[in-house]
Amino acid sequence: MENSAQRPDTRRRFTPAWPVKDLPAGSSVLVEGPTATPTTPEADPQPKAVWRFFVYSAIGIFAFFVPFSINGSKSTILLDHIVTWITSTLGENTRFLALFAIIAGTIYQFVSGRWKEDYARMAFAALSVLAIVLCAMLTFGFGPAWLFNPDIGPFILDKLVISVGLLIPVGAIFLGLLVGFGLMEFIGVMVQPIMRPVFHTPGKSAVDAVASFLGSYSLGLLITDRMYKNGSYNGREAAIVASGFSTVSATFMVIVAKTLDMMEHWTAYFFIAFIITFIVTAITVRIPPTSRIPEDYYPGATPHPEKEITGNRFKAAWREAKLELNRADSLGRVLWTNFRDGLVMAVQVTPGIMAVGTIGLVLATYTPVFKVAGIVFYPLVWALQLPDPWATSGALATGLAEMFLPATLVAGSGDMVLKFTIAVVCVSQIFFFSAMVPAVLATDIPLSIWKMVQIWFIRVVLTVLITVPVAHLLF
């Protein structure tokens, strides 16, 4: 047996950015190993170019969170405007770009060896090959008629693959400004009293939630994956953020509301969907499978756990931001690193969206698979007295294939309670196979397909239970 004295000391010294209970202010501890040893206090950080925190963070906030209109276009965030400009400039050539990304993503899975990690990744590697074939058919205009159904192949390629494939790397550039110069740390300390007790996540996860709601779930996942890999989240926290906050964007909520002829109730819909989504998240984090996900940190990452604050919260937040500024790389390196990671994530996501999304929509459109699956929701729908229980149950089940499908299936209904409930479910369910599930699998967030399906089912049930009474009060 190896003598403990011969082992290298791999513990890392951690200095809290705020006073911690049972520890003298300013002390640091060894955060790994069997004991925590107090050391001498560290001086208040004095980073160079403090202006970077204000300027770069402001640019990041504007890019992610401030919607505006250009020449009468739809009001949306800067990232969406950039993606729209790229797609309109390239026109049909964006399909060639998508085909190249899918080919690159498929090759990456085999070259990197990720396809060997588990059966799910093996299946997705095989589906990636199918994705190349499907995208090639759509790009060059040959193949079966069902693939060219506007609600299947063209919808998946043009509205999901191309949009998400461009949004991730473009968003990754601005993500460097948002998370690389202290803003995440500052916000994390300030909102910790809300996020930790309610959602069991660090305060900085609030940025993920807002980025998803105002931007895109893909951007939220990009932030979450980065935070997990750098030790800011442990495995359970990363899974909670991904499964509870990574909703579809507010702009897509507009599409749902228009489809269901609910724009006159837009304000109520937006805020109620926002609130119910996070109420459901607060419940799911306390029950399996989420509550049983290990709290392990990403292998090789240096843990940066949050500590309870007993002193001035604003001062603690500002100190933590300055510590991050001291650690920050140059602007050029930060932007390049994030853009590179965004490209890698984009090429990993697009094959899954193309293949799994197409299969899901084909099954939902041409087979009774999801109507049969909807049986699990029938008792709930019947008990709540929603109209046409069999059709409504089937509509809820189709959300697992594509979050927009339930809205299309009940659009002709005259029952506002039903339409409002379905509209909220489209947002609150989080997971769907046409895009979200492949996007999660392209990250290192510890969520398997089975866990995602379980969480999806729980979220749908809870959302319906909460939303129906609220909808009756409104209508």
Residue pairs with C-beta under 8 A, 6 or more apart in sequence:
9 33
10 32
10 33
11 30
11 31
11 32
11 33
12 30
12 31
12 32
12 302
13 28
13 29
13 30
13 31
13 39
14 28
14 29
14 30
14 31
14 304
15 26
15 27
15 28
15 42
16 23
16 27
16 28
16 29
16 307
17 185
17 189
17 316
17 319
17 320
17 323
18 189
18 307
18 309
18 310
18 311
18 313
18 315
18 316
18 319
18 320
19 25
19 309
19 310
19 311
19 316
20 307
20 308
20 309
20 310
21 308
21 310
23 29
23 38
24 38
24 41
25 41
25 311
26 41
26 42
27 38
27 39
27 40
27 41
28 38
28 39
28 40
28 41
28 42
29 36
29 37
29 38
29 39
30 36
30 37
31 303
31 305
32 303
44 319
44 322
45 319
45 322
45 323
45 325
45 326
46 322
47 322
47 325
47 326
49 325
50 322
50 325
52 181
52 325
52 328
52 331
53 181
53 182
53 183
53 186
53 321
53 322
53 325
56 177
56 180
56 181
56 331
57 177
57 178
57 181
57 182
57 183
59 174
59 177
60 174
60 175
60 176
60 177
60 178
60 179
60 183
61 178
61 183
62 78
63 77
63 78
63 79
63 174
63 177
63 178
64 77
64 78
64 79
64 171
64 174
64 178
64 210
64 211
64 214
64 215
64 219
65 77
65 210
65 211
65 214
65 215
66 77
66 78
67 75
67 76
67 77
67 214
68 75
68 76
68 77
68 78
69 75
70 81
73 81
73 84
74 251
76 84
76 251
77 214
77 215
78 174
79 167
79 170
79 171
79 174
79 215
79 216
79 219
80 167
80 215
80 251
82 170
83 163
83 166
83 167
83 170
86 94
86 166
86 170
87 94
87 162
87 163
87 166
90 97
94 158
94 162
94 166
95 135
95 138
95 139
95 157
95 158
95 162
96 139
97 162
97 165
98 135
98 139
98 157
98 161
98 162
98 165
98 350
98 354
99 132
99 135
99 136
99 139
101 165
101 346
101 347
101 350
102 128
102 131
102 132
102 135
102 161
102 347
102 350
102 351
102 354
103 132
104 347
105 128
105 346
105 347
105 348
105 349
105 350
105 351
106 125
106 128
106 129
106 131
106 132
106 351
108 114
108 344
108 347
108 348
109 115
109 121
109 124
109 125
109 128
109 348
109 351
110 125
114 121
114 125
115 121
115 122
115 124
115 125
116 122
118 448
120 441
120 448
120 449
121 441
124 351
124 352
124 356
124 438
124 441
127 351
127 352
127 355
127 356
127 359
128 351
128 352
128 355
130 355
131 350
131 351
131 352
131 354
131 355
132 351
134 143
134 147
134 153
134 354
134 355
134 358
135 157
135 161
135 354
137 143
137 147
137 153
138 147
138 148
138 153
138 154
138 157
146 152
146 362
146 365
146 366
147 153
147 358
148 154
149 365
151 361
151 365
151 408
152 358
152 361
152 362
152 365
153 358
155 361
156 353
156 354
156 357
156 358
156 361
156 434
157 354
160 353
160 357
160 434
160 435
161 350
161 353
161 354
161 357
164 216
164 218
164 346
164 349
164 350
164 353
164 435
164 439
165 346
165 347
165 349
165 350
166 346
167 216
167 218
167 219
168 218
168 219
168 222
168 342
168 343
168 345
168 346
168 349
169 339
169 342
169 343
169 346
170 342
171 215
171 216
171 218
171 219
171 222
171 342
172 222
172 338
172 339
172 341
172 342
172 343
172 345
173 335
173 338
173 339
173 342
175 219
175 222
175 223
175 226
175 338
175 342
176 334
176 335
176 337
176 338
176 339
177 334
177 335
178 184
178 207
178 211
178 223
179 207
179 223
179 226
179 227
180 328
180 329
180 334
180 338
181 324
181 325
181 328
181 334
182 320
182 321
182 322
182 323
182 324
182 325
182 328
183 207
183 321
184 204
184 207
184 227
184 232
184 324
185 204
185 317
185 320
185 321
185 323
185 324
186 317
186 318
186 320
186 321
187 203
187 204
187 206
187 207
187 317
188 202
188 203
188 204
188 205
188 206
188 306
188 317
188 320
189 203
189 306
189 309
189 313
189 316
189 317
189 320
190 203
190 313
190 314
190 317
191 203
191 206
192 202
192 203
192 306
192 309
193 203
194 203
194 206
195 201
195 202
195 203
195 205
195 206
196 202
196 203
196 306
198 282
199 205
199 240
199 244
199 278
199 281
199 282
199 285
200 236
200 237
200 240
200 285
200 286
201 233
201 237
201 240
201 241
201 285
202 232
202 233
202 237
202 305
202 306
203 306
204 227
204 232
205 224
205 227
205 233
205 237
205 240
205 241
205 245
207 223
208 220
208 223
208 224
208 227
208 241
208 245
208 246
209 220
209 241
209 245
209 278
211 219
211 220
211 223
212 219
212 220
212 245
212 246
212 247
212 249
213 247
213 249
213 250
213 274
214 249
214 250
215 249
216 248
216 249
217 246
217 247
217 248
217 249
217 430
217 435
217 436
217 439
218 349
218 435
218 439
220 241
220 242
220 245
220 246
220 247
221 242
221 246
221 439
221 440
221 443
221 445
222 341
222 342
222 345
224 233
224 238
224 241
224 242
224 246
224 443
224 445
225 238
225 345
225 443
225 444
225 445
226 338
226 341
227 233
227 238
227 241
228 234
228 235
228 237
228 238
228 298
228 301
228 443
228 444
228 445
229 298
229 301
229 444
230 298
230 301
230 302
230 304
231 297
231 298
231 301
231 302
231 303
231 304
232 304
233 241
234 295
234 296
234 297
234 303
234 305
235 293
235 294
235 295
235 296
235 297
235 298
235 445
235 446
236 290
236 291
236 293
236 294
236 295
237 295
238 445
238 446
239 290
239 293
239 445
239 446
239 447
239 451
240 281
240 285
240 290
242 440
242 443
242 445
242 447
243 281
243 284
243 290
243 430
243 431
243 447
243 452
243 455
244 277
244 278
244 280
244 281
244 284
244 285
244 430
245 278
245 281
246 430
246 436
247 277
247 427
247 428
247 430
248 403
248 426
248 427
250 270
252 404
253 269
253 270
253 273
253 423
253 426
253 427
254 263
254 266
255 404
256 404
256 407
256 423
256 426
256 427
257 263
257 265
257 266
257 269
257 423
259 404
259 407
259 408
259 411
260 407
260 410
260 411
260 419
260 420
260 422
260 423
261 411
261 419
262 269
262 416
262 419
262 420
262 423
265 420
265 474
268 474
269 420
269 423
269 424
272 424
272 467
272 470
273 423
273 424
273 427
273 428
276 424
276 428
276 463
276 466
276 467
276 470
277 424
277 427
277 428
277 463
279 466
280 428
280 459
280 462
280 463
280 466
283 462
284 290
284 455
284 458
284 459
284 462
285 291
287 458
288 454
289 451
289 454
289 455
290 455
293 446
293 447
293 451
294 446
297 303
298 444
309 316
328 334
329 337
345 442
345 443
348 442
349 435
349 438
349 439
349 442
351 438
352 437
352 438
352 439
352 441
352 442
353 434
353 435
353 438
353 439
356 433
356 434
356 437
356 438
357 402
357 433
357 434
357 435
357 438
359 433
360 400
360 401
360 402
360 432
360 433
360 434
361 401
361 402
361 405
361 434
363 369
363 370
363 401
364 370
364 398
364 401
364 402
364 405
370 394
370 397
370 398
370 400
370 401
371 390
371 393
371 394
371 397
373 394
373 397
373 400
374 390
374 393
374 394
374 395
374 396
374 397
374 398
375 393
376 393
376 397
376 457
377 392
377 393
377 396
377 397
377 460
377 461
377 464
378 389
378 390
378 393
380 461
380 464
380 465
381 389
381 392
381 393
381 396
381 464
382 389
384 464
384 465
384 468
386 392
386 415
386 417
386 418
386 421
386 468
387 413
387 415
387 418
388 413
391 409
391 410
392 410
392 418
392 422
394 409
395 405
395 406
395 409
395 410
395 422
396 406
396 422
396 425
396 460
396 464
398 405
398 406
398 409
399 405
399 406
399 425
399 426
399 429
399 432
399 456
399 460
400 429
400 431
400 432
400 433
400 453
400 456
401 432
401 433
401 434
402 432
402 433
402 434
402 435
403 426
403 427
403 429
403 432
403 434
403 436
404 426
406 422
406 425
406 426
407 422
407 423
407 426
410 418
410 419
410 422
411 419
413 419
416 471
416 474
416 475
417 468
417 471
417 472
417 475
420 467
420 471
420 474
420 475
421 463
421 464
421 467
421 468
421 471
424 463
424 467
425 460
425 463
425 464
425 467
428 459
428 460
428 463
429 456
429 459
429 460
429 463
430 436
430 455
430 456
430 459
431 437
431 440
431 452
431 453
431 455
431 456
431 459
432 456
437 449
437 452
440 447
440 452
441 449
447 455
